[in-house]
Amino acid sequence: MRIVFMGTPDYAAVTLQKLIDEKYEIAAVFAQPDKPVGRKQILTPPATKVIAIDNNIPIFQPKTLRDGEAYSILKELNPDVIVVVAYGKILPKEILDLPKYGCINGHASLLPRLRGASPIQWAIVTGESQTGVSTMLMDEGMDTGDILETAVVDIGDEETAEELFDRLSVISADLMVSTLQKAEHGKLNPIKQDHEAATYAPIIKKEMAHIDFTKTADEICNAVRGFYSWPCAYCFINGKRIKVIKATKSTLTANKCGIVITSDNKLVISCKNGSVELITVQPEGAKAMSAVQMLNGHKITEGTVVE
């Protein structure tokens, strides 16, 4: 089976490496253009490009798929299937219709739940107890195509989005191999999605991670786990931005949301129907530390309003 792989980040790179290890013929890799990274804005290639170069696979990084150039390249490559994992671009119909087995997407949710750009983070933020991965025959919609296979996983009570990324990337890679094997042998049974049951996982923006202490302790702790390690949940104490890396529910209560209930050897903040204890934090301009360490260096009085 001759494959063109389309994918960009670390998550996609796990599937690409799996396909290489399984001895599939990878005709080319398509990835997003190199991007500046870090404080020094160093131009950095995506993870899939690094793997392609290491394995002497042709790499293409078009800014658009809609000017006809990408289609011409793909037609010349003549793939049996296009495998798409976290590519970050919409495929036009002419490309979707090109391969013999179509374009197969590996999506990090149990479709039709959590369609969209950030399903792993939102599965945790919204308090899901289970999630998984789906392989899907792509159509012109946003994650609306027929489902080919799924794999279900439980979300750990304290699991972060970063940890779930790592787990699902491996499961997704294995599921893609299974789907491709079934496609080759005519054993796939595509299932139409129930569009009425669809939910969405929008692109995450930094301001979404600003903690709202009028929410419940469960909702806040889910947000802390779901937004780790990017963009990372945060609040403001005494005008200073504090990233919250780990938090847990507390039994302490107060009459008002968003105030420090105690700062005596632990930092507990009131919220709707309870409170949360901040366990690990990163004050502005400092390294990550325990909340106790932060309290030792920065006095925070009880009753302080947390924004």
Buried (B, 14 or more C-beta within 10 A) or exposed (E): BBBBBBBBBBBBBBBBBBBBEEEBEBBBBBBBEEEEEEEEEEEEBBBBBBBBEEEEBBBBBBEEBBEEEBBEBBEEBEBBBBBBBBBBBBBBEBBBEBBEBBBBBBBBBBBBBBBBBBBBBBBBBBBBEEBBBBBBBBBEEEBBBBBBBBBEBEBEEEBBBEBBBEBBBEBBBBBBBBBBEBBEEEEBEEBEBEEEEBBBBEEBEEEBBBBEBEBBBBBBBBBBBBBBEEBBBBBBBBEBBBBBBBBBBBEBEBEEBBBBBBBEEBBBBBBBEBBBBBBBBBBEEBEBBBBBBBBEEBEBEEEBBBE
